[in-house]
Structure formats: C-alpha cells, structure tokens
Amino acid sequence: MEFNQLSTSILLLDRVDISGGKGVKISTIASKKGWTEVVEAVLRYYDREDKDLLLLAVTRGFEAACEFGNDKTARAIMKYVDLSKQNKLCQDNIKFAVVSDNPKLVEILIENLTEVDEATVKEALRRKNGEIIEMLKAKDKTSILTGHGTENNKKEILKLKEQLERKSIIASEKNIMTLIVKDREIEYKDTFADIRNILDTENTVSIQDLVNNLKAPKIHLEICKKDCKRPVICQIIREVLKVQQDLLAKMGKREKIFKGATAWPVGSIVEDTRLGTANELDTNVSLDEKYKDLFRFDEENQELILKGKLHPDNPFNKFMKEQNINTLDTDKVFNSFIYNLYKVLEDYEVPPECILSREKLKLNKFEPCEKCIDLNTFPPQFVDLKTFPPRFVRCRCSKDTLATSKLGPVLHFTFTAVDMDGKVEDFQLDMDFVCSMVPVLEKPIGGLEKRKRFLERCKPVGWLDELSKLTDCDRSSLLPTRPLYLCRLKKINPWTVLPNNNEPFLQEDTFQGTKKLLYIFMKILKELTGADVKSFRIKSAIAGSFSLQGVGQTPTMDALGPAAVTLMTHNYLRGKFDGISQNLVDKGFRKVDLSSLENGKIKLEDEGATQLHFVMAGVDSDAGYDEQMRMAMAMSMEN
C-alpha cells in the first residue's frame, strides 16, 4: 500500500493522540528514526493549533534528526523554522551533524550559517571526513582546516600511487591499509540475463520456476555426486579452501599468534541458497582455541580484556594497548593479519594437491588507479572493483588478488581459460577471508543492546552505519552453553577495530525444506525489486514469522506465495519490495507486479507503470509508512 503525506497526516490526526506534549515526544522519536512523514504530520498540526508546541517540536526534532544523521527529516523540519531563527538552530546542531558523518546533512546546516565554531571544526578534523571538511572550510574562521579535506587527500593518494609504481615504499603493519585496496562488491555475471526465457506469454512466472532457474547449483565441498551440475566450480571451491588453509599456515610461521588458526566455509554456498553462480565464498577464521582462557569480552566498552598476566614469551605481548596493557589492541591484530597475508602472497606457490589451481589460478599484483580512490577518509585509500557503465564491466585495476573489507581480507581469485561444460572462459571467485576471530569462554548475553548503547555513547566514526546494521537475530541466551565463543573483529573506520561477541542464532542449517525455498525466493524478490534490505534481515524475519521447529508453522509448497505476503508485513521488510531494480529497467521492464503472489506467481510488466525503480515505502528508514503509524499510535497511548 502506498501512502502520501496527506493520507499519512489524516491517519495521524484521526488515530493518534498528539494533544498536549505527546506530539512533541512522537515527533522527536520519529526524527531520530527518520520517519519524515510522521514528523511533518505533527508539525502541520501544531502549525495550525499551537505555535509554542510547534517551536518545541521543531527544536527537539531537529536536534534528534541531526544527531542520528537523518538529512531528509532535518530538511523537512527546516520548513517550519522562521528565517530569523534558522541560523541559531543550525549553529546549535552543526556539531551533531558533523558527528553523524553525513555530508548531506552537514550541507543543509552550512547553507544557513555564516561561520562554524572552533569546537565543530576540531571535531570535523578529528573525524577526518574529507567531504565534510571541504564544506566547513568556507565557514571556518580559524584556518584550522587549511591543508585538509578531499583536495589534500587527492595529493596524498597520487603521491602514494607514484611511490607504488616506483616501488619506493616498504610495506609495514602501520601503513598496510593504505597499500591494499578497499573492496567493493561487483556482480561478475548477470543473474537475470535470461529472465525472459522463463516468463510465460503473459510475462508471469511461478515461485518454483524462479527458484529452479535462478538458484545456483549445489556446491559439493567434499566430493561431487554423479548428478553434479557444476563439477569444475565445485573443484575450484574445494581447492581455494585448501589454499586458504595453506596461507594461514604460512602466516602462522611469520606471526606466532596466527599459528594454529583454522578456517571453514559459511554462508550461502554452505546453506545452498546462492543465486546465479557460486562465485562468492564466505569463510570464518579463528585463532587457536588454546587462547580461549586469555581474554574476556567487555560488553560495556566493546573491548577484549586480559584475564590475568601474560608470560613474557606469550605472542600477545606485542598486541596489547600501550596506554592500557590489559586491553587487546584489536587494530594491531587486524592490521597484522592483513600485513602477514600480504607478505605471504608476494611469492606464494599453490600447493601441489590443488591440481586445477596450479594450472589455472592467476594471482595478480595491485595496479594503482587514480580513478578508483576514496578521498573522504584519511589516509585516503584506493577502492577496488569500481564499475563503470555498462553494468558488469570492471575497471582495469580490479583484478588484484588482495583487497580489504571491514571484516578483513578479501581474495579475488581469477582462473584463466577454464573449461566450463565445453565453453572455455575465465572464472572469478571472491573469498571473504576475514580477520581471525578471538576465542573466549564467556557466553554473550544482551550483546545487541549493549553494543547499541556503546555506539550511541562513544559515537566513533561510522557509528550510525554500524547502528543501522544491528538486528535482533542473536539468541545466544536461548542456546546451550558451548565450549567457546568467537569474537569477530570489525574495522568500522580506518583507525577503529571493534570486537563483537554475538553468537548468531541463524546458522547455515537454520532453514530446511520449504523455509529454505521461501528464503531463496525472498532473495530473488529482493534482487527483482531492488529492495534495500540485507539478507540477514530476511532470515531474521522468517525466523520471527515462522517457528524454526514447529512443523505446523512451516509453510507448505503450495503456500509459499501467501507465506511471502505475510513475510512482507514484518517490521524489517514492510514497504521494501514495492519497486523494480535498475537491472530489470535496463532490460525493458517497468514494474514488478506482486498482485498474484498469493497464488504463487509474479508478473514483470514491460510497460504501463509510471514508477520505475524507486521504493515508495520505507525509503527513509527501516519502517514503512504503516509501521510508522503503528509506532506513532503506540507512543501516543503511553503515559
């Protein structure tokens, strides 16, 4: 269902009590969450009925919108502010906007300022967002920002490029992150290349046909069965897993804390839910479990704390923080892991037992490119896999083997001239290697809420991005106690690595049978509609909507359509599937019609739809319009 601003305000006035100060509370919370339509409805009401409450709602709502980086909400609130008061309002909140790390929001406030105070300037310099620094320069009367920002970053990256080309820079654990490109995902092949071939004469297709034709064939991680559809890809994946183990062993010889580290495959290839081609492989890596007694996870401060004292010969001595020797320096561990992998790859030879890889696998050196760079961070960084039109065409610099993500190394394997069912072609496989997780004994309890409180309290660079990814799919307290737990390390900005001790409830074997089919179909629907939703939220929604163990709540094969309709009313998914992907638009389609989904079918219309690929509901936040209304009504009934 689509709501416009008028219908939303009518619903709000008819069904939500915003008398007195209740509307102020509602609009403040809505501003924090980015529910622009609810905020505007409250402000319109107060604009007519109570100017004093309007001022209060504007003041508090604007602060909340700025603190939580909601630029669209902030712009909407500004419409209700007198021109004479806009400067003061923006001056009071510019620092909040800078700390949100959202350049679009900062731009809105800068338009109404004549100068920026010194504290805000220093905060911008500390956070090192090049785009924000450039915006503030024109209003900076202190000259503190001179020599900083994207222009300076560009000079730095071009200097680095020259040094790399001359081979005049020596890699170290301190500079390694500037010498390896930042990964950016790319689609090597078009999942929907043959989509028209599975449509009937009316452009409709059943859920079963979508799943059968778009799901990647099963990958056999041990030995292929006689009916295996892609034996070569299965062999490639088995061999790169051996390569990963071999790389880890060699890293352990270079750095003792990585000795005995283990790796194993996870994700869509293991659970057999991959779409298209099996060319992305997720893995987990863990330090030797003998270290499980060394550290405990401090949930309040998101740190790994030493339980006792380290023996002088313990390899972790060099990885403790200098200012606090009882706290593990996770940034050092992260950088050391990537550095040692980098050094191993310099002269790496594939193990003899990996027969296909020894012949076909090509390990590529990084070629710096002045086009593929991120100037908004300092130090600036090369960005891998930047794509240019047309789709699925890569920049020349995207062939390097080693890249980095927030979770650690990413390996881009290229197998040249591989015989794929009689067709000789290159095959690309991306492996998320990830940085070694740290084993601990303590069972994580309440980790999600405490991580949220930590992010809101400390506001490290990138905190809002991390906050948006928190989802209630951790049920550690409900699971039996395990021998150990693994703290994942995540680099949320160039100088901050946070450990995370959340044991995921949704493992690779969580969904079986028709639940797995439902999950696969929802992934397909996500790609068809261009839905801005993560796969783990779809998993969590299925877990919340259908009992994981109750057979009676498992959707039957002929009820997958109704189950999908039900699923799309979930808080995480509501309003997310109303659009059409740019990929389908490029193929001449204009609408994804879900009106027959109850009957297990969808329709791709060639013409007749005025809305192309923009999701109408839920675009501003995780909640769609009707969910915003439900929450607003619930808040209005509170005392």
N, C-alpha and C positions, 0 to 999 in steps of 0.2 A: 504494500500500500504506500502511496506517495502522499506526503503532507507538504503543503506550502506554509509560509509564515502566517498567513491569515487563518488557515484552518487550525494550525497549532495554537494560536493565541485564543481562538474561540474555545477550543477544548480546554485550554488552561483556565480561562475565566469561568467556564461552566463547571469544571470538575475539580479545580484546585483552590483551596482556601489560601489567598495571599493577603488577607486583611492584616492590618497592623504591621508588625515587623516580620511576619512569616515570609513574605515575598522577598525581603532582603536576604534572609537565610537561604532561600531556594536559589535566588539568582547568584549568590556568592558561590554556592556549591556547584551550580551549573557552569559558572565562569571557570572554576577550577577544572572541570571536566571537559570544557569546550562545547557545551550544549548551547550553542548560539541562539537557537530558536526559542528555547525556554527563557533565556536571559532577555531577549528582545520583547517577548510577550509580557514579562513582568515590568520591564521599563516602560512599555507603552501604557500599561495600566496606571502606573504611578505618574506618568507624564500628564495623564488626564485627572487623576484623583488626588494625588498627594505629592507636591513638589519637594517637601522635606525628605520624605522617604525615597523619592527619586534620587536626590543627591546622595543619600546614604548608600543606596543600592549601587549607584554608579561608582562611588569611591571604593567600596569594598569589592565589588565585582571586578573593577579594573585592576586592582591590586592582585586579586586571585588569578585573573587571566594572564597578567604579566609574569607572576611567579611561576605559573605552570605552562608558560610558553604558548598560549592559545591566541595566535595573532588575529584570527578571524573574529573571535569573540571580542578582543580588545578594540578592533576597528568598529565593530557594531556598537559597542558602548560609547565610543567617542562621539557618535551622532547625537547623543543626549547630553553632551557637555557644552556649556556656553564657551564661546571663543575666548572670552576673557579668563576662563579658568583652565583651559587646556594646557597651557604652559606649566602651571603649578602641578596639575595632575601627572603630567608626563615627567616632570622633574622628580616628583616623589617616587616614581616607579621605574625610572630608567635603569637603575641598578638591578632590580628584579628581572627586567627584560634581558640585560646582559648576562646574568647568571643562568637564564633559561637556555642560552646558547642558540637562540633562534634569530637569525639575521632579519627575517621578515617582520618579526615583532619589533625589533630594535628600530627598523626603518620607520615604522608607524610613529614611534615616540620621537625620533630625531626630527621628523618633519615639524614638530611643534615646539622645539627647543632652540634657544639662541646659544646656549653653551651647556657643557656637561661638567659636573663637579669632579674634583680630583679623585675622590674615592671610587667613583664609577670608572674613571679612566684607568686607575690602577687595577681594578678588578678585571677589566677587559684585557689588560696586558697580561695579567696572571693566567687568564683562561686561554689566551693565545688564538682566538678565532680570528683569522685574517680578514674575513669579510666584515665582521662587526667592528674591528679596529679601523678599517678603512672608512666606515660610516661615521665613526666618532671623531675622526681626525678634524673634520671641518668645524666641529664644535668644541674642540679641545684647546683651551686657552693656556694650558700648562706646557705644551710641546712634548709631553712625556711619550706620546705615541709616534713621534718622528723616528723614522728608520724601522718601523714595524708595520705589519699588515701584509696583504697579498702581494704588493709590489716588491717589498723586500724579500718575501718568501720566494718569489719568482727568480730573483737574482741568486738566492741561495741554491735553489734546485738546479739552475743552469750551471752554476759553479760546480755542484756535485756531479752533474752529468759529464762535464768536461773532465773531472778527475777520474770518473769511472772509465771513460773512453781512453784516457791516458794510462789507466791502471796505476795511478799515483796515490791511491788511498788504500790503507790497510784496514781490513775488517776487524772489528773487536766487539765484545759484548755490549759496549756502550753505544757504538754507532750502527749496530747491525740493522736496526729497524729502518734506518734511512737508506740502506743499501739493498733492501729487498722490497719489492713492490707490494702494495696493498691489494688484496684480492677483491675482485668484483665478479659476481656470478655472470655466466653467459650461457645461453642456450646454443649448444652445438648443432642440434637438429630441431626441426620444427615438428612438435608433437601433432599439430593439426594439419600437416602438409596434405594429407589425403582425406580430410574430413568430409568432403563432398561425396566420396565414394561409399560412405556408409549411411548417407541420408536416403530416404525413400523419395518418391515422386512429389510428396508434399513437404519435403525438407524436414521431416521428423525422424527421430532415431530413438530407440529404446535404451533404457539404462543398461541392460545386459549387453547390447551391441556396443555401446560406448566403452564399457569396461573391457569387453573382449578384444576390441580393436586398439584401444589406446593404452592399456596397461602393458608395461614391459614384460617380456617373457621371464619366467622364474630363473634366478641365478643359482647354480649348484656350487656351494662353497667347498664341497669335499670331492665329489666325483659326479660327472654328468650321467644322467639316466639316458636310456636309449631314445626316448622321445624328446630330448633336449632340443629346443629351437635355436639356441644361440651358443653352441659349444665353444666357439672361439672367444666370445666375450666372457664366458664362464672361466676359461683358461686364463685369460688376461687378468681377471679379478683375483683368481687364486694366486697368480704369480706376483701381482703387486702387493698382496698381503704378505707374501714371503719377503719381498723387497723391503717392506716396512719393518718387519722383524729384524732383517739384516741391518738396516740403517740404525735401528735402535741399539742393536748390539755394538755396533761401531761407535755410536755416540757414547755408550757406557764406558768404552775404553778411553775416551777422551775426557769425560767428566764423570766422576765416581757416583754422584747422586743419581745418574741415569742408568747405572749398571743394574741389571735385573729388571728393568722396566718392561712391561708387557703391553701388547696392543691387540685389539679384537674389533671385528666389524659390527656396526649397529645401523639403525635407520631403515630406510625404505627398501634397500636391497635385501637386507636380512628378513624383514617382515613381508617381503614380496608385495609391495604396494607402489613400486616405482612406475611412473608414467613414461611413455615413449621408449627411450633407450636407456639401458643401465650404464650411464656414463658419469655418474656421480656416486662416490663411495664414502660414507661416513664411518669414522672409526673412533674408538676411545683408546686412550693411552694412560697407564698408571705407573707411578713409581713402584718399586719393590715393596711388597706388603710388609716386609720386615720393619719398615719405618712407621707402621701404624700407631706405635706407642709414643712417638716423639711429640706430636702436636695435638692440640685441641682447637676446635673452631670456636672463635668468639663471635657469637651471633650479633651482639650489640654493636661491635666495631668492625665486623666483617674482616677479621684477621685470623691468622694461624699462630697460636701462642705455644711456645715451648713449655712442656710439662715439667721438665727437670733441668739438668745441666748436660751439655754436650761434652763428650770425651774429646780431648784435644785432636784426636785423629778422625773425628767424625766429619764426613764431607760436607755437612750442612753448615759448618762453622763460617764459611765464606759467604753463605747466603742469608745470614741474619742481618737485620737492620742495624746500621751503625749507631743511630741515636737510641735504639731500643733493642738490645741484644737478645731479648726474649721473644721477639716477633720475627717471623719469617718474612724476608724481603721477596715477595711474590713477583715483583717486577724483575728482579735479578734472575730468579728461576726461569721466568718466561723468556727473557732475552737470551739467557744461556742455552736454553733448549733450542731456540731458533739458530743461534750462532753455531752451535755444535753440529746441527743438521746441515747448515750451510757449508761448513768446513768438510764434512764427510762427503757431501755431494761434489766437491771440487774435483776429485779424482776417483769417483765411485765406479765400481765394476759390478754388474749384476751377477748374483750367484749362479753357479753352473747349472743347478737344477731347474732354473727358470728358462727353459729352452726357447720359448717363443719371445720372451722379453730380451734375451741376449741378442737375438737376431733383429727384432723389430723395434724395441724401445729406444727412443731418442731422448737424451737428457739435454736440455737447452740452457745456454747461458743467458742471463738477462741483458737485453739491449735497451738502454735508457731512451725514453722518448719525451720530447719537450711538450707534446700534446697531452699525454696521459699523466697528469700530475694533479695533486690535491694541494692547493695553495691556502686552504683555510686552516690548516694545522701547522704548528711549528714544533719541531722542524718539519718542513714540507716533505711530502712523500710521493713517490711515483705510484701510480694506480694501475693495476693490472686489468686486462680484459675490458678496456673501454671500447664500446661498439659504436659504429657509425652506420648511417643508413646505406644500403638497405639492411633489414634485420638479418641476424646470423652471419654478418661479415665482421671480422675482427681486425683490430689494429695490428700492425706488424710486430709490435712489442709484446704481444700477448702470448707468445709461445714459450716464455721462460718456464722452467720446471718449478722453481720455488717461489711462492708468494706467501703473504701472511693475512690472517683474519683476526677477529677479536679473540678467537679461541686458540690461535696458534698457527702452525704452518699449514699451507695448502700446497699439495703437489699436483702439477699439471703434467700428466703422462701423455706423450704422443707416440703411438705405434704406427710406423710407416708401412704402407703397401701391404696391408693385411687382407687376406682372402676371406671375405665375409659372404658365405653362401654363393661362391662363384664370382662375386664382384670385388675387385681389388680396390681398396681405399684406405685412407688414413683413419685411425680411430683415436679419439681423445677421451681420456678418463681423468676426472678430477677427484683427488682424495683429500678429505679433511683429516689431516694428520693429528691435529690438536696437541696442545702442550700437555705434558704429563700431569695427571691429577695426583693429588696428595692424599694418601690413605689416613684415615683417623678411626678411632673406635666409637666415638660418641654418636648416638643416633640423632639426626636432625629433628628438632621439634619446633614448630612455629617459625620456621625459617623465612617463609614468604613475607609475613607481616613485619618481622624484624628487619629484613632487607629493605623493605619499603620505608620503614622509619629511618633507617640509616641513610638512604638516598635523599630523603626529604630534609634530614637534619644537616648532612655534610655537603650536599649538592656538588659533588665532583663534576668536572666537565663530562658531559654526556649523560648526566643523571636522569634527565627526562626520557631519553631514549631507552635507558635501562628500565625505568619505571613502567614504561608502556609495554614492555615485554614480560613483566611479571604476570603470571596467570595461575589460578588455583588448580594446578594439576599435580601438586605434590601432596601425597597422602602418607608420608613416612611414618607418622604416628600410628597409622592403622595397620602397618605391615609388621611381620615378625622381625625380631631383632636379628641383625646379620653380623657375621664375624668382623666386618669392617665397612666403612663408608668412604666415598671418594669425593674430595673437594676439587671441583673444576676451577681452573684459573682462567679469568676473562679480562682482557685488556680493554677497558672501556674508554680509554683515551691514551695518547702517546706516552703518558708517564704514570698511569694508574692501572694496576692489575689487582682485581678483587677475587678472592676465593669464594666459592659458592658451595655450601654443603647441603644441597637439596637432593634427596633421593627421589628420582622420578617414579611416580606411580604407574605411568603409562609406558610399559616396557614393550619390546618388539613382539611379544606373544600376547599382548593385551587383547587384541581383536582377532577373532577367528570367524570362519563361516560368513554369514550374511552381514555381520557387523564390519568385517573387513571389506566386503563388497560396497557397503554403504560409505565407508571411509574413502575408498578409491573413487567412487562416483562423486563424492563431495570435493575431492581434489581436482577431478576433471571439471566439475562445475565452477570451481574457483578459477581455473585457467580460462574457461569459456567466457565467464562474465567479467574477468579482470578484478575479482573481489580482492580487496585489501585486507586479507586475513591470513594469519600464519597457520600452517598445517597443525601445529601443536594445539592451537585453539579449537580446530575442528575435532581433533582427538578428544580434547577435554569436554567439548560439547556432547560428543557421542557417549562418553563415559557418564556424563551427568544426566543425559536424557534416557539412556537405556542401561539397565542393570548389567554390570560386567559379568555376573554369574547367574542371574535369574533367567532361566530358559524362557519363561513366559514373556519376558520383556524383549527378547531377541526378535528383530523384525524378520518376517518370512520373506522368501524370494519375491513373491508377488506383492509384497507390501513395502518394497524399498522406496517407491515413489512417495507414498504417504509418510514414511519414516523421514525422508529427506525434507518434506514440507514441515513436519514437526520440528526437525532439527534447526531449520532456518528461523524458528521463533526463539531460539536460545539467545540469551543475552550477548554471547560472544559473536553470534552470526547474524543477528537480526539486521536487516537492511543492507547486507553486504553483497547480495547476489542479484542486484537489480540492473546491472549494466551489461556491457559487452566488451571483451578485450580488444585492444588495438590490433592484435594479430588477426582476429576474425574480421574486423573492419577492413583491414588491408586485403582480405580475401573476398570482399564484396558483400559481406553480411551486415545487417543493420540492427538486428535485435535477437536476443536470446529469449524465446517465449517459453515461460515455465507454467503456463496455464493448464497444460495436460500432465504436469508432473505427478499429480495424484494417480494417474493411470499408468505411470511408469515411462512416460515419454517426454521429450523436449523438442522444440522446433527452432530452427535457425532461419530467420526471415531475411530474404535478400533485399527487401525494400518495404517502406511503409512505416518505419519507426523514425520518429524525429529525434529521439535521444540516442546518441551513439554510445560512447564508451565511458560515460561518467556515471558513477554510482550515486543515485539521488539520495538515498537514505544512508546514514551512518558515515558520510564522508568527513564530517568534522570531528568525530570521536568514535569510540568503540560502541556507543549506544546509538541505535536508530531513533527516529522521531517518537515512535510509540513507546519505546523503552524510556526515553527522556520523560515522556508524560507520566508513565507509571511511577518512576522515581520521584518526580516532582510532586505527584499526589501523595506518595508515601511520606515525603518530607513535610508536606503541609498538614498532615494529621498528627505529627509529633508535637508534644507539649513544649 
